[in-house]
Amino acid sequence: MARHKPTAKKRRLIAERRRSRTVPIWVVAKTLGKFRFTPTRRHWRRVKIGA
């Protein structure tokens, strides 16, 4: 990928990175384990985003 990215693409990549994070431990504890996984979790190599 290019070193100098357009700002719009950079914002989309940042948003996707935020969505791909794990659920925080305090959320798992507060919901008693009901929310353990993120359905939108994505691996950088297996699933590509169309950004």
C-alpha positions in Angstrom: 0.0 0.0 0.0 1.2 3.5 -0.7 3.0 5.4 2.0 1.1 8.6 1.4 -2.6 7.8 1.7 -5.6 10.1 1.0 -7.2 11.3 4.2 -10.5 9.6 3.4 -8.9 6.2 2.9 -6.9 6.7 6.1 -10.1 7.4 8.1 -11.8 4.3 6.7 -8.8 2.2 7.7 -8.8 3.6 11.2 -12.5 2.9 11.5 -12.0 -0.7 10.4 -9.2 -1.1 12.8 -11.4 0.2 15.7 -14.2 -2.2 14.7 -11.8 -5.2 14.7 -10.8 -4.8 18.3 -11.6 -7.4 21.0 -14.3 -6.8 23.6 -12.8 -5.2 26.7 -12.5 -7.4 29.8 -14.7 -5.1 31.9 -17.6 -5.6 29.4 -17.2 -9.4 29.5 -17.3 -9.2 33.3 -20.2 -6.7 33.5 -22.4 -8.9 31.1 -21.4 -12.1 32.9 -19.8 -13.5 29.7 -22.8 -12.9 27.4 -20.7 -10.6 25.2 -17.4 -12.4 24.8 -16.8 -12.0 21.1 -17.2 -9.3 18.4 -19.1 -10.6 15.4 -17.3 -8.2 13.1 -13.8 -9.4 14.2 -11.5 -9.6 11.2 -8.0 -11.0 10.6 -5.7 -8.7 8.6 -4.5 -11.5 6.3 -7.7 -13.7 5.9 -10.4 -11.1 5.3 -9.7 -8.0 3.3 -11.7 -4.8 3.5 -12.7 -3.0 0.4 -11.1 0.3 1.4 
